Amino acid sequence: MRHGKQLERRTFNQDRFEILIKRQKNGIATFNELTELDEIVNRDPEIREIVLEEMQDADTPNPPNDDQIQMVEKPVRKSFIEKIKAFINRLFTVESDDLNPAIAA
């Protein structure tokens, strides 16, 4: 005796639906096959329920995990005195790229 998978009872429509969905996902389905797929979905209520549930799951976004959430740091506002100090430092600090080599020596 074989102890493999349990046999599954399937209708022709269910089997054909699965074949057509695979062809559609691979991008090789013809127009006639897509039309047949549409007819199967519209004709069979069980398959229609499956498709509607999958569409509902695809439309509902998953909430982001803690790993996906990045904390946005708010810029710290500088006091008036700190702004003045930063301005004076910028005035008297010279960038080395802007210096003329003859003057820097």
C-alpha positions as CSV (number, residue, x, y, z in Angstrom):
1,M,0.0,0.0,0.0
2,R,1.1,3.5,-0.7
3,H,1.2,6.0,2.1
4,G,1.5,9.1,-0.1
5,K,-0.7,12.1,-0.4
6,Q,-4.3,11.8,0.3
7,L,-6.4,11.8,-2.8
8,E,-8.1,15.1,-3.5
9,R,-11.5,15.3,-5.2
10,R,-11.5,18.1,-7.8
11,T,-13.9,19.1,-10.6
12,F,-12.8,19.8,-14.1
13,N,-13.4,23.6,-13.5
14,Q,-11.1,23.6,-10.5
15,D,-8.4,21.7,-12.4
16,R,-8.7,23.9,-15.5
17,F,-8.8,27.1,-13.3
18,E,-5.5,26.1,-11.7
19,I,-3.8,25.4,-15.1
20,L,-5.1,28.8,-16.5
21,I,-3.9,30.7,-13.4
22,K,-0.5,29.2,-13.7
23,R,-0.3,30.2,-17.4
24,Q,-1.5,33.7,-16.6
25,K,1.1,34.2,-13.8
26,N,3.8,33.0,-16.2
27,G,2.6,35.4,-18.8
28,I,1.9,32.9,-21.5
29,A,-1.9,32.8,-21.4
30,T,-3.6,33.5,-24.7
31,F,-6.7,35.8,-25.0
32,N,-8.9,32.7,-25.4
33,E,-7.5,31.2,-22.2
34,L,-8.0,34.4,-20.3
35,T,-11.6,34.5,-21.6
36,E,-12.1,30.9,-20.4
37,L,-10.6,31.7,-17.0
38,D,-13.0,34.6,-16.7
39,E,-16.0,32.3,-17.6
40,I,-14.9,29.7,-15.0
41,V,-14.6,32.3,-12.3
42,N,-18.1,33.8,-13.2
43,R,-19.7,30.3,-13.5
44,D,-18.4,28.5,-10.4
45,P,-19.3,30.0,-7.0
46,E,-16.6,28.1,-5.1
47,I,-13.8,29.4,-7.4
48,R,-15.3,32.9,-7.3
49,E,-15.1,32.9,-3.5
50,I,-11.5,31.8,-3.6
51,V,-10.7,34.6,-6.1
52,L,-12.6,37.2,-4.0
53,E,-10.7,36.1,-0.8
54,E,-7.4,36.4,-2.5
55,M,-8.3,39.8,-3.9
56,Q,-9.3,40.9,-0.4
57,D,-6.0,39.7,1.1
58,A,-4.1,41.5,-1.7
59,D,-6.0,44.8,-1.1
60,T,-5.4,44.8,2.7
61,P,-1.9,46.0,3.5
62,N,0.0,44.3,6.4
63,P,0.9,46.6,9.3
64,P,4.6,47.3,9.3
65,N,6.8,45.4,11.8
66,D,8.9,47.2,14.4
67,D,11.9,46.4,12.2
68,Q,10.4,48.2,9.3
69,I,9.5,51.3,11.2
70,Q,12.3,53.9,11.2
71,M,12.3,56.4,13.9
72,V,12.4,59.9,12.4
73,E,14.5,62.2,14.6
74,K,13.0,65.6,14.9
75,P,15.6,68.4,14.4
76,V,16.6,70.0,17.6
77,R,15.9,73.7,17.5
78,K,18.9,75.8,18.4
79,S,18.6,78.7,20.7
80,F,19.3,82.2,19.5
81,I,22.8,82.2,21.2
82,E,23.7,78.9,19.6
83,K,22.7,80.3,16.2
84,I,25.0,83.3,16.8
85,K,27.9,81.1,17.9
86,A,27.5,78.9,14.8
87,F,27.4,82.0,12.5
88,I,30.6,83.4,14.1
89,N,32.3,80.0,13.8
90,R,31.4,79.9,10.1
91,L,32.8,83.4,9.6
92,F,36.2,82.6,11.0
93,T,36.5,79.0,9.9
94,V,38.0,78.8,6.4
95,E,37.5,75.8,4.2
96,S,40.9,74.3,3.1
97,D,39.6,73.8,-0.4
98,D,39.0,77.5,-0.8
99,L,42.5,78.5,0.3
100,N,45.1,79.7,-2.1
101,P,48.3,77.6,-1.6
102,A,50.4,80.7,-1.8
103,I,48.5,82.4,1.1
104,A,48.2,79.3,3.3
105,A,52.0,78.8,3.5
